[in-house]
Amino acid sequence: VKMQELQHEMDAKEKEIDVLTKATSKSLWQRDLNALDRQLQLDGNYPRIDENNFQSSQDSR
């Protein structure tokens, strides 16, 4: 039973590694920012920053 659990865990980690190695740095950043945004929304009433507003504020720097 323990061997099967470890094999399942190893398979899951191999899939995770495969996904991460195929991802671009931009997609990883976007995923992390989306997760942060979702958590902030759950934790309080923080305004959502959409990509267009964020990009325009970055362009003005």
Buried (B, 14 or more C-beta within 10 A) or exposed (E): EEEEEEEEEEEEEEEEEEEEEEEEEEEEEEEEEEEEBEEBEEEEEEEEEEEEEEEEEEEEE
